[in-house]
Amino acid sequence: MSISSISTAQMLGGTAVLGVEVESDRDLEKVVLKGLPCEVIARVIDRIYPKQVTKYYELVPRSTLIRRQNEGSTLDLEESQKVERIARVFAFAIEVWGDEDKAREFMKKPHPMLDDRVPFEASLSELGARQVEQLLGRLMFGSAA
């Protein structure tokens, strides 16, 4: 069982939104491969950027998101992976900082070890998310500034 996957699944809305109990990385992978419900975007982004709906559109273009919501469809694979990635990194930041407000501040502030990129924006790509996770790991163990 992976604490990271469980925390990520909770960030995405848990069983009520995902429709299944996530107890492992494989469980989470299956949900993402199937396509996440559109509502996960609001659940994740609103915790990082409260009341900034325009941030949703960094994950899914506005017209696409509106169409999918109206149709009751799910996010495609790339969009699902992007939302899961942001949720995973933010859940890790909360674990590192032990406080959601501090984790939110971290996600929104440029960091020198990310070439002054904002961790949220860096996490939009898989390689950028890995860099943010490495930074968080270093912070957790006291070896990053």
C-alpha positions in Angstrom: 0.0 0.0 0.0 1.4 3.4 -1.0 0.7 6.3 1.3 1.4 8.6 -1.7 -1.4 7.0 -3.8 -3.8 7.1 -0.9 -3.1 10.7 -0.2 -3.3 11.5 -3.9 -6.6 9.7 -4.2 -8.0 11.6 -1.2 -6.8 14.9 -2.9 -8.8 13.8 -6.0 -12.0 13.3 -4.0 -11.6 9.8 -2.6 -14.0 7.0 -3.2 -17.0 9.3 -3.5 -15.6 10.9 -6.6 -13.3 8.2 -8.0 -15.9 5.4 -7.6 -13.4 3.0 -6.2 -11.2 2.6 -3.1 -7.6 3.4 -3.9 -5.2 1.3 -1.8 -2.2 1.1 -4.1 -0.3 2.7 -6.9 -1.9 0.2 -9.3 -5.4 1.1 -8.1 -4.7 4.7 -8.7 -3.2 4.0 -12.1 -6.3 2.1 -13.2 -8.5 5.0 -12.2 -6.3 7.5 -14.1 -6.2 5.2 -17.2 -10.0 5.0 -17.2 -10.2 8.8 -17.1 -10.8 11.0 -14.1 -14.1 12.7 -13.6 -14.0 16.4 -14.6 -14.8 17.5 -11.0 -11.3 16.5 -9.8 -9.9 19.6 -11.4 -11.9 21.8 -9.1 -11.1 19.6 -6.1 -7.3 19.9 -6.6 -6.9 23.4 -8.0 -9.3 25.1 -5.5 -7.1 23.8 -2.7 -4.0 25.3 -4.2 -5.4 28.4 -5.9 -8.8 29.1 -4.2 -11.2 31.0 -6.4 -8.9 31.1 -9.4 -10.9 29.2 -12.0 -8.5 30.3 -14.7 -6.0 27.9 -13.2 -8.3 25.0 -14.3 -7.5 25.9 -17.9 -3.8 25.3 -17.4 -4.8 21.6 -17.1 -7.6 21.5 -19.7 -8.6 24.1 -22.2 -11.7 26.0 -21.2 -13.9 25.0 -24.1 -12.9 21.3 -23.7 -13.6 21.3 -20.0 -17.0 22.9 -20.5 -17.9 20.5 -23.2 -16.8 17.5 -21.1 -18.7 18.7 -18.1 -21.9 19.3 -20.1 -21.6 15.8 -21.6 -20.8 14.2 -18.3 -17.7 12.7 -19.8 -14.3 12.1 -18.2 -10.9 13.7 -18.8 -8.7 12.0 -21.4 -5.5 10.2 -20.4 -3.1 13.2 -20.7 -5.5 15.5 -18.7 -6.0 12.8 -16.1 -2.3 12.3 -15.7 -1.7 16.0 -15.3 -4.4 16.4 -12.6 -3.1 13.3 -10.8 0.4 14.7 -11.0 -0.6 18.0 -9.5 -2.6 16.2 -6.7 0.4 13.9 -6.0 2.9 16.7 -5.7 0.6 18.8 -3.6 -0.2 15.8 -1.3 3.6 15.3 -0.9 4.1 19.1 -0.2 1.5 18.8 2.6 3.3 15.8 4.0 6.6 17.7 3.9 5.4 20.9 5.4 2.8 19.3 7.7 0.5 22.2 7.0 -1.7 22.8 3.9 -1.2 26.6 4.0 2.6 26.2 3.9 2.3 23.6 1.2 0.1 25.9 -0.8 2.6 28.7 -0.4 5.4 26.4 -1.6 3.4 25.4 -4.7 2.8 29.0 -5.7 6.2 30.6 -5.0 9.2 30.4 -7.5 12.0 28.3 -6.1 15.7 28.7 -7.0 16.3 24.9 -7.1 13.7 24.9 -9.9 15.3 27.6 -11.9 12.9 30.1 -10.3 9.9 28.2 -11.6 6.8 27.9 -9.5 6.3 24.2 -8.4 2.7 24.2 -9.6 3.8 25.1 -13.1 6.8 22.8 -13.1 4.5 20.0 -12.1 2.4 20.3 -15.2 5.0 18.1 -17.0 6.2 14.7 -15.7 9.8 15.7 -15.7 9.1 18.9 -13.9 7.0 17.1 -11.3 10.0 14.7 -10.7 12.2 17.8 -10.0 9.6 19.1 -7.6 9.3 15.7 -5.9 13.1 15.5 -5.6 13.2 19.0 -4.1 10.4 18.0 -1.6 12.4 14.9 -0.7 15.4 17.0 0.0 13.4 19.4 2.1 11.9 16.5 4.0 15.3 15.3 4.9 16.9 18.7 5.5 19.2 19.0 2.5 17.6 21.7 0.4 17.4 25.5 0.8 
